[in-house]
Amino acid sequence: MKRFLFIVSVLWSFGLMAQNSVLFDKANTFYNDGKYAEAIDAYNQILDTGKHSAELYFNLGNAHYKLNNIAPSIYFYEKALQLSPNDEDIKNNLSFARNMTIDDIDIIPETGMAKIINSLTHYLSFDGWAKTVVVFVFCFVILFLTYYFAYSTLRKRIAFLASMASLFLFCITLALAFHKYNLDQKDRPAIVFASESKVKSEPNTRSEELFRLHEGTKVQIMDTISDWKKIKLSDGKTGWVTNEDIKAL
């Protein structure tokens, strides 16, 4: 019975992959023909099956951008960038989409060693750093065994130095992996989807209005109370908006 269920599961997975491939080609055809709304519908059908990829989000962002849907285009470009953080095409298109936003918010620049460490940390995803850690552990074990069993003094010396270098790189990449994990845990980005959102001083409609945000602006979610989210901007400003005004990434 278990074997039968396994076979059914495998066949269902292959069938779903084939269906998604057909849908993806169909969506791309719609996009190339200038039928962007139809392309979006087809791409969303793939998302509904639980399939996620940088390419899928990127194409969704492109289709929304063509229709001047500011918030959705930025949202899907950001989703694509989460899965493929070093893709220059995604970065460029995201930059074009951000140029359509109204809000001009300053970014507090990082300086010194913090800038270097964070820049290096964001070069790979957490999974990427974890895989790199495993590679250096494997290299250390192989090189140390080579050192242990080598007869030649020169080979022993080279293997020992190489194994120590692998151990050092293992420690560095392990630290970067944990740092990336901690940054990801604190990173709760969202995109403003409301055409205009009133940012309040407290999580209620009677509180003072601090400022207003417009669609496409990226914020960080700091806290949640009932139907309200506390947000923080890149310039350090904070306030409360209703849940319906933003969409978490």
C-alpha positions in Angstrom: 0.0 0.0 0.0 2.8 2.4 0.9 4.6 1.6 -2.3 1.4 2.3 -4.3 0.9 5.7 -2.5 4.6 6.5 -3.2 4.1 5.7 -7.0 0.9 7.8 -7.1 2.7 10.7 -5.4 5.6 10.5 -7.8 3.3 10.4 -10.8 1.3 13.3 -9.4 4.4 15.4 -9.0 5.6 14.7 -12.6 2.1 15.5 -13.8 2.1 18.8 -11.9 5.6 19.7 -13.2 4.4 19.1 -16.8 1.3 21.1 -16.2 3.3 24.0 -14.7 5.7 23.8 -17.7 2.8 24.2 -20.1 1.3 27.0 -18.1 4.7 28.8 -17.9 5.2 28.6 -21.7 1.6 29.8 -22.2 2.2 32.7 -19.8 5.4 33.6 -21.7 3.5 33.6 -25.0 0.9 35.9 -23.6 3.6 38.2 -22.3 5.5 38.3 -25.7 2.2 39.1 -27.4 1.6 42.0 -25.1 -1.3 40.3 -23.2 0.1 41.1 -19.8 -3.1 40.6 -17.8 -3.5 37.1 -19.3 0.2 36.4 -18.6 -0.3 37.4 -14.9 -3.3 35.1 -14.6 -1.3 32.2 -16.0 1.7 32.9 -13.8 -0.6 33.1 -10.7 -2.0 29.7 -11.6 1.5 28.3 -11.2 1.9 30.0 -7.9 -1.4 28.5 -6.7 0.1 25.0 -7.2 2.9 25.9 -4.7 5.6 26.3 -7.3 8.0 29.2 -6.5 11.1 30.3 -8.4 13.0 33.5 -9.0 12.2 33.3 -12.7 8.5 33.0 -12.0 8.5 36.0 -9.7 10.7 38.0 -12.1 8.3 37.4 -15.0 5.3 38.4 -12.8 7.2 41.6 -11.8 7.8 42.3 -15.5 4.1 41.8 -16.5 2.9 44.1 -13.7 5.5 46.7 -14.6 4.2 46.7 -18.2 0.8 47.5 -16.8 2.2 50.2 -14.5 1.1 48.2 -11.4 3.7 49.8 -9.1 3.3 47.9 -5.9 2.8 44.4 -7.4 5.8 44.8 -9.7 8.1 45.9 -6.8 6.7 43.1 -4.7 7.4 40.3 -7.2 10.9 41.7 -8.0 11.7 41.7 -4.3 10.4 38.1 -4.1 12.6 37.1 -7.0 15.6 38.9 -5.4 15.1 36.9 -2.2 15.6 33.7 -4.1 18.3 35.0 -6.4 20.1 37.8 -4.5 22.9 38.3 -7.0 20.9 38.5 -10.2 21.7 41.7 -12.0 18.6 41.7 -14.2 16.3 41.5 -11.2 18.2 44.3 -9.5 18.0 46.5 -12.6 14.3 46.0 -13.1 13.6 46.5 -9.5 15.5 49.8 -9.7 13.3 50.9 -12.7 10.1 49.9 -10.8 11.2 51.9 -7.7 11.6 55.0 -9.9 7.8 55.0 -10.3 7.2 55.4 -6.6 6.3 58.7 -5.1 8.0 58.5 -1.7 11.6 59.7 -1.6 13.0 58.1 1.6 16.6 58.4 2.6 18.6 55.4 3.5 20.8 55.5 6.5 24.2 54.3 5.1 26.3 51.6 6.8 29.9 52.5 7.5 33.1 50.9 8.4 33.4 47.2 9.3 29.7 46.7 9.6 29.2 47.6 6.0 31.9 45.2 4.8 30.6 42.3 7.0 26.9 42.8 6.0 27.8 43.2 2.3 29.8 39.9 2.5 27.0 38.2 4.5 24.3 39.1 1.9 26.4 37.8 -1.0 24.9 34.3 -0.3 21.7 33.1 1.1 21.7 31.2 4.4 21.4 27.9 2.5 24.4 29.0 0.3 26.5 29.7 3.4 25.5 26.4 5.0 26.6 24.5 1.8 29.9 26.4 1.8 30.4 25.4 5.5 29.9 21.7 4.5 32.4 22.0 1.7 35.1 23.4 3.9 34.5 20.8 6.6 34.9 18.1 3.9 38.1 19.7 2.6 39.5 19.9 6.2 38.8 16.2 6.8 40.4 15.1 3.5 43.4 17.3 3.9 43.9 16.4 7.6 43.8 12.7 6.6 46.3 13.4 3.9 48.6 15.0 6.4 48.2 12.2 8.8 49.0 9.4 6.4 51.5 11.2 4.2 55.1 10.0 4.3 56.8 12.9 2.6 57.7 15.8 4.9 56.8 18.3 2.1 53.4 16.7 1.5 52.8 16.7 5.3 53.6 20.4 5.5 51.4 21.3 2.5 48.5 19.2 3.7 48.7 20.6 7.2 48.8 24.2 6.0 45.9 23.6 3.6 43.9 21.8 6.3 44.4 24.8 8.7 43.3 27.2 5.9 40.2 25.1 5.4 39.5 25.1 9.1 39.9 28.9 9.2 37.5 29.3 6.2 35.1 26.9 7.9 35.0 29.1 11.0 34.5 32.3 8.9 31.7 30.8 6.7 30.0 29.3 9.8 30.0 32.8 11.5 28.7 34.3 8.3 25.9 31.6 8.1 24.8 32.4 11.6 25.0 36.1 11.0 22.9 35.7 7.8 20.4 33.7 9.8 20.1 36.4 12.4 19.7 39.1 9.8 17.0 37.1 8.0 15.1 36.6 11.3 15.1 40.3 11.9 14.3 41.1 8.3 10.5 41.4 7.9 10.0 43.5 4.8 6.7 44.5 3.3 5.5 46.6 0.4 2.8 49.3 0.6 -0.1 48.3 -1.6 -2.5 51.1 -0.7 -2.4 54.0 -3.1 -2.0 56.2 0.0 -1.5 55.0 3.5 -1.9 57.2 6.6 0.8 56.3 9.2 -0.4 56.8 12.7 1.4 57.4 16.0 -0.6 54.6 17.7 -2.5 51.5 16.5 -5.9 53.2 16.2 -7.7 55.6 13.9 -8.0 58.3 16.5 -4.3 58.8 17.0 -2.1 61.5 15.4 -1.2 61.1 11.7 2.6 61.2 11.4 3.0 61.1 7.6 1.7 59.3 4.5 3.2 56.6 2.4 2.3 55.6 -1.2 2.2 52.4 -3.1 5.5 50.6 -3.8 7.3 51.9 -0.8 9.3 49.2 1.1 9.0 49.1 4.9 10.0 46.8 7.8 7.4 45.2 10.0 8.4 45.8 13.7 5.3 44.6 15.5 1.6 43.6 15.1 -1.4 44.5 17.2 -4.8 43.4 16.1 -5.4 44.9 12.6 -2.3 47.2 12.8 1.3 46.8 11.9 4.1 48.9 13.3 6.5 49.8 10.5 10.0 51.3 10.1 11.3 53.1 7.1 14.9 53.1 5.8 15.4 56.5 7.3 14.5 55.4 10.8 10.9 56.7 11.0 8.3 54.5 12.6 4.6 54.4 12.8 1.4 52.3 12.6 -0.6 51.3 9.5 -3.5 49.0 9.0 -2.8 45.4 7.8 -4.6 45.9 4.5 -2.3 48.8 3.5 0.8 46.6 3.2 1.8 43.1 2.0 4.6 41.2 3.7 7.3 39.7 1.5 
